[in-house]
């Protein structure tokens, strides 16, 4: 009985810390929800809101600007569950 109680208390104290660590790790996935990548390029999860004002281009440009590069959108699949992909270039026409 006592052992079960201590185990339950230990799990209750441990799980909130684990959730905080997992949430902190989510920061490294990208600057916005649905964007992931590295210094070579990345993908943005498609949503209709991104297409209204061309926000996907701004997101790609902000991502590549981290490394002082330009962005170029390579494909747009305008369906739920699909992605918008982009590459980061050192200068116009030269993909790194």
Secondary structure, 3 states (H helix, E strand, C coil): CHHHHHHHHHHHHHHHHHHHHHHHHHHHHCCCCCEEEECCEEEEECCHHHHHCCHHHHHHHHHHHCCCCEEEEEEECCCCCCEEEEEEEEECCEEC
